[in-house]
């Protein structure tokens, strides 16, 4: 090598130039660079930090080269888009063929109020609806239950019956749009409401497209909106999986969710590993039920967080696709390509939004949305800048939606498939995240599987420890949060706040329920609830009696109470 780094031509005794090991050549060149060019700069200008890390505190090296991915096999580890192992995307053309579904998570007050917001969003160019329900609904209570007091319509829309679902989608063709419902413990009931409401509009089950979250395992791990103990809860989920496989080919029956795991404080690797471990558990339960894996696996989808560290997030999504396809192929023996594809929705990180200088959340959301698209998401929700203060205003929602539209139509990132593929940095991060996730899978297996690990508090402690470390770094100033611990301003932050009359929403819901119960056939309701009660102690698929009860206007709370009486409620053990 010359001092400038140019390789000299060295011939052997026969006048031939030997083929050098390209990786060794890179290592040699890097050593030269470090001792010359880099050293001269560092002697005068040290780097600004002693330690560079991702959002999840994983160390980042100064430079990545072919040496870091020397063992990468293109066919085995990357391949082509739309082909195993799907690292580069689940479709051959990705966004060149069709853009991702643009959703905005929305729900507040009464079904009529939320219906107006849905119509506004569709008018603004949104291509799919995402239903946020209130806390009483999430916990299986009707709006007139004492436990619902003060919470009806507050953090989402109140949905207590088929009538509420009918009003929620009034004037919206349910067979022509896709909907996502964030509901878990009582997911079977909300799905039944949706089916019955669509049928009243003239659509059959096989015409409906969308997703119900229905991910009960992550409730025990992170979000804590569980009702029943794990075993009967998993029976209910598996019943819905079997039902959808037979009747709803366009419906994603579980959205296996890492989003709430990340919002609880996990690292990106924990989100990746714990989410996929949950997904693997659902697949095993389906197979143990006697279902062919290719019969139901295409109805599974995923839901991930998009946090601030753009490259870490991209690597997470790419690793997720590769891990899932290998698991489905090598361990579960799936044959259909759709069974091997990890398709996912993404939402930008609510936990990253700051109440301080809320407008700068627009920038955070743009970076996070970009990460989701660069990582190959199929569906995206971008948070509104004011969500750390209140439910979003129409203006804030419009800006969030426009952020997606700018990424789609102006940034250029949708013009080619997997634009970061082949990057030394991205491929190294992807490999490392897969390796770290595998370590977690092994630890979970040693604990006896996902449910025993939940009962022993493994996931909960791992997430709590990660959240504590992250918060400590913020408080010490080691981790910079713009507007919070650096670049603060003394100016008062003024933002228009959406105001909803929740007291009025609660009173309206109580009156609606009273009128509903007064006008329905009570004997038909009682018979349907008794049929559900009997089925809870048999092998019958519970989706059928739940759907039958729905159609005679039994309420969410009534159906959930039947199962509470039969199965009991889960109380999480105290952990330290």
PyMOL commands that set and color helices and strands:
alter all, ss='L'
color gray80, all
select helices_A, chain A and resi 22-44+66-69+74-78+94-96+111-123+135-138+146-148+162-168+187-200+205-207+216-223+230-247+259-263+268-289+293-299+310-331+337-340+350-352+358-374+394-409+424-446+450-455+458-476+502-519+522-535+542-551+556-567
alter helices_A, ss='H'
color red, helices_A
select strands_A, chain A and resi 101-106+128-132+178-182+209-212+251-252+254-257+300-306+344-348+379-381
alter strands_A, ss='S'
color yellow, strands_A
deselect
rebuild
show_as cartoon
